[in-house]
Amino acid sequence: MGPAPAGEQLRGAAGETEELALEGVSKKATSRKRAKAEPPAEGLLQPVKLSREELYKEPTNEELNRLRETEILFHSSLLRLQVEELLKEVRLSERKKERIDTFLKEVNPRIQRVPSVPETELTDQSWLPAGVRVPLHQVPYTVKGSFRFLPPSQITVVGSYLLGTCIRPDINVDVALTMPREILQDKDGLNQRYFRKRALYLAHLAYHLAQDPFFGSVRFSYTNGCHLKPSLLLRPHGKDERLVTVRLHPCPPVDFFRPCRLLPTKNNVRSAWYRGQSAPESASPEPPTPHYNTWILQDTVLESQMHLLSTVLGSAQGLKDGIALLKVWLRQRELDKGLGGFNGFLISMLVAFLVSKRKIHTTMSGYQVLRSVLQFLATTDLTVNGISLSLSSDPSLPVLADFHQVFPVVFLDSTGRLNLCADVTASTYNQVQHEAQLSMALLDSKADDGFQLLLMTPKPMIRAFDHIVHFYALQWDIKEDPPKHKDSGTLTLGLLLRPEGLTSVLDLGPEADQPEAADFRQFWGSRSELRRFQDGAIREAVVWEAASVSEKRLIPQQVVTHLLALHADIPDTCVHYVGGFLDALIQGPKEVSNTGEEALALAVRCYDDLSRLLWGLEGLPLTVSAVQGAHPVLRYTEVFPPPPVRPAYSFHKHLQERASLLPRLDKPCPAYVEPMTDSSSSTQPSQVGFLRFLYLVSTFDWKNNPLIVNLNSELTGKPPASQMSKPNCLGEENCQEEEACIKSGLESFACAVVHDKMDWDGEQATGGCGEERGGSFLVYKILQQLVILAAEALPVLEKQLMDPRGPGDIRAVDPPAASFCRGLLSEPGPSSLMPVLGYDPPQLYLAQLREAFGDLALFFYDQHGGEVIGVLWKPTSFQPQPFKASNIKGHMVVSRGGELVMVPNIEAILEDFAVLGEGLVQSVEARSERWTV
């Protein structure tokens, strides 16, 4: 045997080092002195001892370049490390590559062994076995041409796998099967002949490959959602079924179709054939078929595009890393999914374009490529100004303007004939551009953790858009008919709403005598009507039905359903609009369409009136300069706003000289009367905000990072004034201690940052920022339960809201049944009932429990209809304490180790719970019998 390759030698050395390290760790505690005395064994690797000169030598050029690159291109060294670790996670390991290569080597001979089929007419498909269906709707069925099956003349792996830019977890390997020339005929570009031969070719392959036990799954799927271009998906058998998906794409020989016949201005689907009519005698001009032509062109350039990307990327690892990061960016935002998606292939071609324009250099790092591409997307509108990879000056080629007339988004390949973005919709590209603008603003913001929000935070449609109007890539069994166009899955649309004018019930149109009035009436249909306004103008207008603020927020639903029914003949029963399903949680029991905004607005107006009265008071020792509201109703966060109140005046004495009311001595008011306050309604959609809140709570790293609420963007990375005044501060432009400056600036935002240094397991809780130990423990336990609840609720809620069949079981919340009011008048007049407002017995009982036993336990109660008070014992309260006569409440004295100590008297405490809640508490249930630590 010869020497092992260099790579294996390195791996062997690394393995020995790891084994030695583990052995050293296990024996370090027991044999440290013996290890010092014994000489090292011969042949074992020892730590390298560096001299002082070597230890403190100047950094190398490579180290200096890395430090300089980190300083210029990254906000911190942490961001660079995070990017590098992410790339390690999404890249394919060498072991998996070997397993995939082994599978691919077995696929090729199996495809070549598929038997041939003699030539028949395209309409004679009796040779096709009964166990497989043609993956194409053959409408109309009659078409000229013949077909025969022959094994592919060439099998080529194309796409990201061979380029080294594919990312986990879903690994797809695209394989181009070049059909022999004997299968095709000169006019196969006409009337779907090529596409039908392509589908028959796949059907025959599918039947025979499905009989092979080597494959665990053989299914059809549409390529990028195109119903004329199915592909065949192969997966391994057994435990490797999820390892890889091989996608087979039949394609013609490279020079088979004449490119001039596939330009976007040409027609290749005759109207008479499609309608089943005889050819007309007079040759009238046919409309162009740009998308049809593009789908044929795509199959002719698979290999040439592969060669182009291979040449550009080559050994430039930075470009490959950048493409991988961009694919993660697209996947996190679901921009590469569905019909018209902006997929990874387009991103790779865009990188090749920017390299050709010298906006990206092959020596750039992956992060630089990411920034450059996002900057280009954020500032370039391909729906208006298309781009091209072509360098040809051939006058016969169409210009960009020709493509803009037939395609919403234009990006031409190197031939100048194929629009790479032909299947990308304008709305998808606008969303890509919008997300790129947000991402660039995030990367330029030094106060935010750009990596986490940019590449690690999923942004599904339900959390990216305000409202959802419910497309998934279709797969079907080879024995089934392909889905029809109307069965093509759920088409999901997302709406981003502008706050201004969102809740307006009136859409003004042009004046009646303007020529635009006819277009307005045609667009809105029966909804449009003539109206006279206060200024005397007579204009077309559309009025929507909305009685409350919650109904006004759902005016877009009325708009969408009306326009779909009017222009697309889609009834509202087929439209599942997701925008206000969560409103049921906060709707009152009587007013179903009201979520309380009106009551909040009334309360705020009362508060404003009271504030103005307090400001205008005269004769006070001190002037009232400001009034600050503390009640949740003034923050628009009260679940059930307080109703308007008219107190029973018979229980008050009216003071004429002060125009005020005082309680009468013979009819005293209760001690507890909630202060009256009231707020302006918000027009922002509550659904997406609640989902983002649940995601933040469930995924934020509460253990290691502070949650900074940067209100009004007042907290920046600039040195604060106190730091600038120091003699050693270098100023805003040359600040070298940015993190220290930011932390210094946090001191003025202490209310927004939790500084408690507590153990996440709850064993240790030391308060910070002036809080006591019990307060920190309380915050920790509540936060811990909130994280668990949010993590469980978020996927369930998102699944319900994205289900096109309905939102599922979303239960309404009722006001607490134990609360009541009396003595409040619906109309002015006398009353004999004592006025009671905001009297909530469970809350009063809860306050007594916390006051009496707050040092021993935490108490939890759902004030929105809860019937149970939960008690969580504090672990520290069960630790034996030295006997003190002044601190014996709730404790009993026991002897341990000859000393008198105090421990909680649980039985007596439970009995006290029942005594304090007599008449309100039905039972006290102990969930544990272990009362010692």
RABELNOR-V54869 format. One record per pair of residues at least 6 apart in sequence whose C-alpha atoms are under 6 Angstrom apart, sorted by the first residue. I is the first residue (numbers start at 1). J is the second residue. D is the distance in whole Angstrom. If there is no record, write none. Layout:
# RABELNOR-V54869
((I J D) (I J D))
This chain:
# RABELNOR-V54869
((90 167 5) (90 168 5) (91 167 5) (112 151 5) (116 149 5) (116 150 5) (117 148 5) (117 149 5) (118 148 5) (119 147 5) (119 148 4) (120 146 5) (120 147 6) (121 146 4) (122 145 6) (122 146 5) (122 147 6) (131 479 5) (132 207 6) (132 478 5) (132 479 4) (133 479 6) (133 481 6) (134 203 6) (135 199 6) (135 482 5) (147 183 6) (148 183 6) (152 177 6) (152 178 5) (152 179 5) (153 178 6) (153 180 5) (154 178 5) (155 176 6) (155 177 5) (156 175 6) (156 176 5) (157 174 6) (157 175 4) (158 174 5) (158 175 6) (159 174 6) (160 166 5) (161 173 6) (165 320 6) (165 324 6) (171 244 5) (172 244 6) (172 245 5) (172 246 6) (173 246 5) (174 246 6) (174 247 5) (175 247 6) (175 248 5) (176 249 5) (176 250 6) (177 249 6) (177 250 5) (177 251 6) (178 250 6) (178 251 5) (178 252 6) (179 252 5) (188 194 5) (190 268 5) (190 269 6) (191 269 5) (210 218 6) (214 237 6) (215 235 6) (215 236 5) (215 237 5) (216 235 6) (216 236 5) (216 237 4) (217 234 6) (217 235 5) (218 233 6) (218 234 5) (219 232 6) (219 233 5) (219 477 6) (219 478 6) (220 231 6) (220 232 5) (220 233 6) (220 475 6) (220 476 6) (221 230 5) (221 231 5) (221 474 6) (221 475 5) (222 230 4) (222 231 6) (223 229 6) (223 230 6) (225 339 5) (231 248 6) (231 249 6) (232 247 6) (232 248 5) (233 246 6) (233 247 5) (234 245 6) (234 246 5) (235 241 6) (235 245 5) (251 299 5) (254 300 5) (262 293 5) (264 290 4) (265 288 5) (266 288 5) (267 288 4) (267 289 5) (272 279 6) (316 362 6) (318 364 6) (318 365 4) (318 366 5) (319 366 6) (321 366 5) (322 366 4) (322 369 5) (322 370 5) (327 344 6) (329 455 6) (330 336 6) (332 458 5) (332 459 6) (333 459 5) (333 460 6) (335 341 6) (335 342 6) (336 342 5) (336 343 4) (338 471 6) (338 472 6) (340 423 5) (340 424 4) (340 425 5) (341 424 6) (353 389 6) (354 360 6) (355 361 6) (374 436 5) (377 433 6) (378 433 5) (378 436 5) (378 437 5) (382 409 5) (382 410 6) (383 408 6) (383 409 5) (386 410 5) (386 411 6) (387 411 5) (388 411 6) (388 412 4) (389 412 6) (389 413 5) (389 414 5) (390 414 4) (390 415 6) (390 416 5) (408 426 5) (409 421 6) (410 419 6) (410 421 6) (411 419 5) (411 420 5) (411 421 6) (412 418 6) (412 419 4) (412 420 6) (442 450 6) (443 450 6) (447 716 6) (447 717 6) (463 688 5) (465 494 5) (465 495 6) (465 496 5) (466 495 6) (466 496 5) (466 688 6) (467 495 5) (467 578 6) (467 579 5) (468 493 6) (468 494 5) (468 578 5) (469 492 6) (469 493 5) (469 576 6) (469 577 5) (470 491 6) (470 492 4) (470 493 6) (470 576 6) (470 804 6) (471 489 5) (471 490 4) (471 491 4) (471 492 6) (472 489 6) (503 552 5) (503 553 6) (505 543 6) (505 544 5) (506 542 6) (506 543 5) (507 541 6) (507 542 5) (508 541 5) (509 540 5) (509 541 5) (510 517 5) (510 539 6) (510 540 6) (511 538 6) (511 539 4) (512 539 5) (521 528 6) (527 542 6) (528 541 6) (528 542 5) (529 540 6) (529 541 6) (530 539 6) (530 540 5) (531 538 6) (531 539 6) (532 538 4) (546 552 5) (561 572 6) (564 570 5) (565 571 5) (576 804 6) (584 812 5) (585 812 4) (585 813 5) (586 595 6) (587 594 6) (587 595 4) (597 681 5) (600 678 5) (600 679 4) (601 679 4) (601 680 5) (602 678 6) (603 677 5) (603 678 2) (603 679 5) (604 678 4) (604 679 4) (606 678 6) (607 677 5) (607 678 6) (615 624 5) (632 638 5) (633 678 6) (634 679 5) (646 824 6) (646 825 5) (647 824 5) (648 823 6) (648 824 6) (648 831 6) (651 664 6) (651 667 6) (652 661 6) (652 662 5) (652 663 4) (652 664 5) (653 661 6) (653 662 5) (653 664 6) (654 660 6) (654 661 5) (673 837 6) (674 838 5) (694 790 5) (697 787 6) (698 787 5) (698 790 5) (698 791 5) (706 753 6) (707 753 6) (708 752 6) (708 753 5) (709 752 5) (717 742 6) (718 732 6) (719 741 5) (755 768 6) (756 767 5) (756 768 5) (758 764 6) (758 765 4) (758 766 6) (765 777 6) (766 773 5) (767 773 5) (767 776 5) (800 807 5) (800 808 6) (801 807 5) (814 865 6) (815 864 5) (815 865 6) (816 864 5) (816 865 4) (819 840 5) (821 836 5) (821 837 5) (822 835 6) (822 836 5) (823 833 5) (823 834 5) (823 835 4) (856 874 6) (856 877 5) (857 872 5) (857 873 4) (857 874 5) (858 871 6) (858 872 5) (859 870 6) (859 871 5) (860 869 6) (860 870 5) (861 869 5) (878 932 6) (878 933 6) (880 901 6) (880 902 6) (880 903 5) (881 901 5) (881 902 5) (882 901 5) (883 901 5) (883 902 6) (890 904 6) (890 905 6) (891 902 6) (891 903 5) (891 904 4) (891 905 5) (892 902 5) (892 903 6) (892 905 5) (893 901 6) (893 902 5) (894 900 6) (894 901 6))
